[in-house]
Every structure is written in structure tokens, then in C-alpha cells.
Amino acid sequence: MDDLTIDRDAMGKLSKALAFICGADHPTTVALKTAAESGSKSDIAKARKLFLGLKPSDRQAAMAMLTD
């Protein structure tokens, strides 16, 4: 999962999924939402790092919600 690439649209969807899984005020949820809105490289890098730092079960649950 280290080579995961997430586009802005997917980050917005992931932020909604993580709001359900982890809560709207979770740092990763906020970072993904910010990155989706701004599109800046630093915001995207921060969001990606935080997403990869989540528990594997939370990451998998969020990714599964994208495929539904």
C-alpha cells in the first residue's frame, strides 16, 4: 500500500467514508477533506501520510466504501 495514489475526487470520497468510520473531526478525515478542496501538493502529501498511518482495518473499510 506504500505506492497508493489517490486523486482529489477519491480523497473527497475517502473523507466522507472516514467521517463515518473514524468521525468528522479525526485528523485524517480533516486532512483528506482539505486536500480534496485545495489540491495543493503539501495537503495531498499530508493526507496520504495520515491515511497510510491508519489502522489497516480502517483503511480497508474506507476503500471498501468507495467500491460500493
N, C-alpha and C positions, 0 to 999 in steps of 0.2 A: 504494500500500500504506500510505500515511500515515493513512488513515481506518480501518485494520483494527481490528475489535472482536473480542475473544476472551473467551469466558465461562470460568468456573472449570473446568468439565469439559474444555473444549478445551485449557486450559492444562495440565491434568494429562496429557492425551494428548500434547500437544506436548513436555512434559518427557520423556516416555518415548521419543518419536521422536528428540529431540535427544540423549538419553543414548546412543542407538545411533549417531547421526551424529557428534556432537562429543565425547561422553564424559560420564559421570555427574558428573564434577567441574567441568565447564565452567560458568562463571558464569551463562550464560543458562539452562542446564538447571536449576541450583540455584534461580535466581530464579523460573522458571516453576513449579517444584515447590512452592516456598514460597508463591507467590501462590495456587496452586490449593488449598493446605491452609488458608491463613489467610483468604483472601478480602478482605484489607484493601486499601483504595484505594491506599495507598502501595506495597505489594508488587506490586499489579497494574500500576501505572504504571511501576515499575522493570522488571518483567519485560517489559512491552510495549516499553519503550525499548531494552532489551538485545536483544529478538527482532528489532526493526526494524534494529538495528545489525549483525546477522549478515550474512555474505556472501549475496547473493541466491540463490546455488545451494543454500546450507544451508537458507534459509527455504523455498524451493520444495520441497526434498526432504522437509522436516518436514511441510509442508502436504500433500504428496502421500501421505505415510504415513497421514494422517488419513482420506483418502478411500478407502483400501484396506480 
